[in-house]
Amino acid sequence: MRALLRGIDRHLLQVVPAPSAVSLAFARLGIPWDDALVVSAHGRALADAVGVVRTARKAAVLTSPDSPPHALGSALLEAGAAMDLVAVCSRLGSSDEQVVELSLADLAAGSFDPLSWSS
């Protein structure tokens, strides 16, 4: 958009934003997300994300191939976290999207798309 604005008057430009993966995921779960903590495990130590999320009331964690959902689950269990609801959401908005609700132990033991997010 920044490049377009160099040559086009902003009043002539129409921007149509796409919903975020986090907003889609919470919508699929039927849960409001405006009070959720959103943490990325992309490009940072998983321990940093776990340290923030383990005591959060509601959170979404964007995972990566280096910090996949099952590693997040294992780290949360090791940190003594307790979660009422855990979900893994993958490929949201595509024809093969998946939303799986499970326990924290099942998250730790599972195998998921590494570009999923967990809550």
RODO-2510 file (C-alpha; in nm, 4 decimals, decimal comma):
residues 119
     n   res          X          Y          Z
     1     m     0,0000     0,0000     0,0000
     2     r     0,2835     0,2366     0,0842
     3     a     0,4199     0,2063    -0,2703
     4     l     0,0759     0,2710    -0,4197
     5     l     0,0290     0,5827    -0,2097
     6     r     0,3418     0,7338    -0,3632
     7     g     0,1582     0,7650    -0,6945
     8     i    -0,2126     0,7567    -0,6101
     9     d    -0,4217     0,9925    -0,4014
    10     r    -0,5306     0,8005    -0,0893
    11     h    -0,8921     0,9040    -0,1533
    12     l    -0,8818     0,7149    -0,4847
    13     l    -0,7460     0,3965    -0,3316
    14     q    -0,9827     0,1353    -0,1906
    15     v    -0,8248    -0,1070     0,0551
    16     v    -1,0103    -0,4307     0,1307
    17     p    -0,8411    -0,5977     0,4279
    18     a    -0,8507    -0,9706     0,4795
    19     p    -0,9408    -1,1201     0,8175
    20     s    -0,6444    -1,2318     1,0234
    21     a    -0,5720    -1,5967     1,1001
    22     v    -0,6344    -1,5225     1,4675
    23     s    -0,9755    -1,3643     1,4077
    24     l    -1,0742    -1,6528     1,1776
    25     a    -0,9631    -1,9139     1,4282
    26     f    -1,1530    -1,7632     1,7184
    27     a    -1,4583    -1,7258     1,4914
    28     r    -1,4375    -2,0962     1,4041
    29     l    -1,4247    -2,1763     1,7767
    30     g    -1,7170    -1,9417     1,8511
    31     i    -1,5140    -1,7438     2,1026
    32     p    -1,4561    -1,3660     2,1152
    33     w    -1,0931    -1,2787     2,0591
    34     d    -1,0798    -0,9095     2,1506
    35     d    -0,9403    -0,9961     2,4951
    36     a    -0,6943    -1,2640     2,3782
    37     l    -0,3200    -1,2367     2,4079
    38     v    -0,1583    -1,3058     2,0690
    39     v     0,1958    -1,4400     2,0761
    40     s     0,4194    -1,5430     1,7895
    41     a     0,6631    -1,8319     1,8182
    42     h     0,8075    -1,7402     1,4768
    43     g     1,1715    -1,6368     1,4963
    44     r     1,1961    -1,6401     1,8736
    45     a     1,2546    -1,8944     2,1454
    46     l     0,9520    -2,1077     2,2274
    47     a     1,0329    -2,0584     2,5954
    48     d     0,9599    -1,6867     2,5557
    49     a     0,6119    -1,7589     2,4201
    50     v     0,5470    -2,0200     2,6884
    51     g     0,6542    -1,7798     2,9626
    52     v     0,3927    -1,5299     2,8496
    53     v     0,1123    -1,7723     2,7605
    54     r     0,1224    -2,0175     3,0510
    55     t    -0,0652    -1,7802     3,2834
    56     a    -0,2779    -1,6007     3,0232
    57     r    -0,6535    -1,6198     3,0570
    58     k    -0,6931    -1,6517     2,6795
    59     a    -0,4183    -1,6683     2,4184
    60     a    -0,3349    -1,7545     2,0602
    61     v     0,0124    -1,8738     1,9696
    62     l     0,1310    -1,8596     1,6101
    63     t     0,3609    -2,1569     1,5655
    64     s     0,6325    -2,2344     1,3117
    65     p     0,8338    -2,5297     1,1799
    66     d     1,0953    -2,4557     1,4484
    67     s     0,8287    -2,4264     1,7203
    68     p     0,5452    -2,6590     1,6133
    69     p     0,2199    -2,7060     1,8076
    70     h     0,3306    -3,0294     1,9793
    71     a     0,6462    -2,8572     2,1091
    72     l     0,4296    -2,5771     2,2478
    73     g     0,2103    -2,8354     2,4219
    74     s     0,5104    -3,0133     2,5729
    75     a     0,6643    -2,6880     2,6922
    76     l     0,3360    -2,5726     2,8470
    77     l     0,2995    -2,9039     3,0321
    78     e     0,6575    -2,8785     3,1586
    79     a     0,5839    -2,5231     3,2771
    80     g     0,2853    -2,6502     3,4777
    81     a     0,0241    -2,4757     3,2647
    82     a    -0,3410    -2,5777     3,2842
    83     m    -0,5753    -2,4941     2,9981
    84     d    -0,9545    -2,5265     2,9816
    85     l    -0,9597    -2,5260     2,6025
    86     v    -0,6808    -2,6039     2,3585
    87     a    -0,7299    -2,5876     1,9837
    88     v    -0,5101    -2,6199     1,6787
    89     c    -0,6247    -2,4338     1,3690
    90     s    -0,4598    -2,4994     1,0340
    91     r    -0,5013    -2,3701     0,6787
    92     l    -0,7834    -2,1373     0,7777
    93     g    -0,9852    -2,0045     0,4886
    94     s    -0,8838    -2,2847     0,2548
    95     s    -1,0858    -2,5869     0,1457
    96     d    -0,8749    -2,8124     0,3711
    97     e    -0,8858    -2,6017     0,6869
    98     q    -0,8805    -2,7904     1,0163
    99     v    -0,9896    -2,6865     1,3635
   100     v    -0,9219    -2,9450     1,6320
   101     e    -1,0121    -2,9048     2,0000
   102     l    -0,8070    -3,1242     2,2307
   103     s    -0,6415    -3,1479     2,5702
   104     l    -0,3003    -3,0006     2,6452
   105     a    -0,1618    -3,3552     2,6767
   106     d    -0,3040    -3,4440     2,3341
   107     l    -0,1464    -3,1277     2,1915
   108     a     0,1911    -3,2353     2,3285
   109     a     0,1531    -3,5865     2,1854
   110     g     0,0066    -3,4834     1,8497
   111     s     0,1361    -3,4144     1,5038
   112     f     0,0079    -3,0973     1,3358
   113     d     0,0809    -2,8636     1,0488
   114     p     0,3727    -2,6508     1,1801
   115     l     0,2101    -2,3336     1,0447
   116     s    -0,0928    -2,3778     1,2680
   117     w    -0,1788    -2,1693     1,5673
   118     s    -0,2813    -2,2920     1,9083
   119     s    -0,4994    -2,1429     2,1771
***
